Amino acid sequence: MTQPPSHRKDRIARIHLDPRSLAAANADSEHERRVAVFDLLEENYFRPCNAPEGPYTLDLSIRERKLIFDIRLENGEGVRQFILSLTPFRRIVRDYFLICESYYEAIRSAAPAQIEAIDMGRRGIHNEGSELLESRLKDKIDIDFDTARRLFTLICALHVRG
């Protein structure tokens, strides 16, 4: 019998985004960030390699153009901290922001076919960023693709100011 997501051990139970790393967001970006956090906490697979059993809390921040994953157990005990360079993400994040702007503008005034085409492009770039994140975390943190997608959204939210 499969355990419900809230009872699994290999998951993020709480997430904190460093407010100093967050950029001021427009309503669309803020909504996307809130949805990503909600969806991530609702269902995710997250298992740091060679770490004690979770569930985990995750603090995400950016310092000196580096993404910091500070992973702890729910009781506050430190598990591991990973630092990833944001350089490999720069082009994808820039492209993602550009297409998101086009998408939000299209929603307000474009024909459904145009909105759908832009959204397909947006999802494609988002998938590319998610795959890059999965590969950069390989041998550090085991995550599934849906978790990578939601984390990529949050990295974008942090990346603006970082």
C-alpha positions in Angstrom: 0.0 0.0 0.0 1.4 3.4 -1.0 1.6 6.0 1.8 -0.2 9.3 1.2 2.2 12.1 0.3 1.9 13.8 3.7 3.1 10.6 5.4 6.0 9.8 3.1 9.5 10.4 4.5 11.2 11.4 1.3 9.6 14.8 0.9 9.9 18.5 1.6 7.5 19.2 4.5 8.3 23.0 4.7 10.0 25.4 2.4 11.3 28.9 3.1 12.3 31.4 0.4 14.8 33.9 1.7 13.0 37.3 1.5 16.3 39.1 0.9 16.6 36.9 -2.3 13.1 37.5 -3.5 12.4 40.2 -6.0 9.3 42.4 -5.9 6.9 40.5 -8.1 4.0 41.5 -10.2 0.6 39.8 -9.4 1.1 37.1 -12.1 4.6 36.2 -10.8 3.5 36.2 -7.2 0.6 34.0 -8.0 2.8 31.5 -9.9 5.2 31.5 -6.9 2.4 30.8 -4.4 1.0 28.0 -6.6 4.5 26.4 -6.9 5.0 26.4 -3.1 1.5 25.0 -2.5 1.9 22.3 -5.2 5.4 21.5 -4.0 4.3 21.0 -0.4 1.2 19.1 -1.5 3.2 16.5 -3.4 6.9 16.1 -4.0 9.7 13.5 -3.9 12.9 14.8 -2.3 15.7 12.7 -0.9 19.2 14.0 -0.3 21.8 11.3 -1.0 23.4 9.7 2.0 21.1 11.7 4.4 19.0 10.6 7.3 15.4 9.9 6.6 13.1 13.0 6.3 10.7 14.7 6.0 12.8 17.8 5.3 12.6 21.5 5.5 14.3 23.4 2.7 15.6 27.0 2.8 16.3 28.4 -0.6 18.4 31.5 -1.1 20.8 33.2 -3.4 24.2 34.6 -2.3 26.8 35.8 -4.7 25.1 34.4 -7.8 24.9 31.0 -6.2 21.8 29.0 -5.2 21.8 27.7 -1.7 19.9 24.6 -0.7 19.9 24.4 3.1 18.3 21.1 4.0 17.2 20.3 7.6 15.1 17.7 9.3 11.7 18.9 10.6 13.2 19.1 14.1 15.8 21.7 12.8 18.8 19.4 12.7 21.0 20.3 9.8 21.2 17.6 7.1 23.2 19.2 4.3 23.8 22.4 2.4 24.3 22.4 -1.4 25.5 25.4 -3.4 24.8 25.5 -7.1 26.2 28.1 -9.5 23.3 30.0 -11.3 25.4 30.5 -14.4 24.1 27.4 -16.2 20.5 28.7 -15.5 21.0 32.3 -16.8 19.9 31.8 -20.4 16.9 29.5 -19.5 15.7 31.8 -16.8 16.0 34.9 -19.1 14.1 33.1 -21.8 11.5 31.9 -19.4 10.9 35.4 -18.1 10.6 36.8 -21.6 8.1 34.1 -22.7 6.1 34.5 -19.4 5.7 38.2 -20.1 4.4 37.4 -23.6 2.1 34.8 -22.2 0.6 37.2 -19.5 0.1 39.9 -22.2 -1.5 37.3 -24.6 -3.9 36.2 -21.9 -5.4 39.7 -21.8 -5.8 40.3 -25.5 -4.8 37.5 -27.9 -6.7 34.8 -29.6 -6.9 31.4 -27.9 -4.6 29.8 -30.6 -1.9 32.4 -30.0 -2.2 31.9 -26.2 -1.9 28.1 -26.6 1.2 28.5 -28.8 3.0 30.8 -26.4 2.0 28.5 -23.5 3.5 25.5 -25.3 6.8 27.4 -25.7 6.6 28.5 -22.0 6.2 24.9 -20.9 9.0 23.8 -23.1 11.4 26.3 -21.6 10.2 25.4 -18.1 10.8 21.7 -18.8 14.3 22.5 -20.0 15.0 24.4 -16.8 13.6 21.5 -14.8 15.8 19.0 -16.6 18.9 21.2 -16.0 18.0 21.3 -12.3 17.6 17.5 -12.1 21.0 17.0 -13.8 22.8 19.6 -11.6 21.4 17.9 -8.4 22.3 14.4 -9.7 24.3 12.5 -6.9 23.3 15.2 -4.4 19.5 15.2 -4.2 17.1 12.6 -5.7 14.0 14.4 -7.0 11.2 13.6 -9.5 10.4 15.7 -12.5 7.3 17.4 -11.0 9.4 18.4 -8.0 12.1 19.7 -10.3 9.5 21.8 -12.2 8.2 23.4 -9.0 11.7 24.0 -7.7 12.6 25.6 -11.0 9.7 28.0 -10.6 11.0 29.0 -7.2 14.5 29.4 -8.5 13.2 31.8 -11.1 11.5 33.8 -8.3 14.8 34.0 -6.5 16.9 34.5 -9.6 15.4 37.9 -10.4 17.0 39.7 -7.5 20.0 37.3 -7.2 
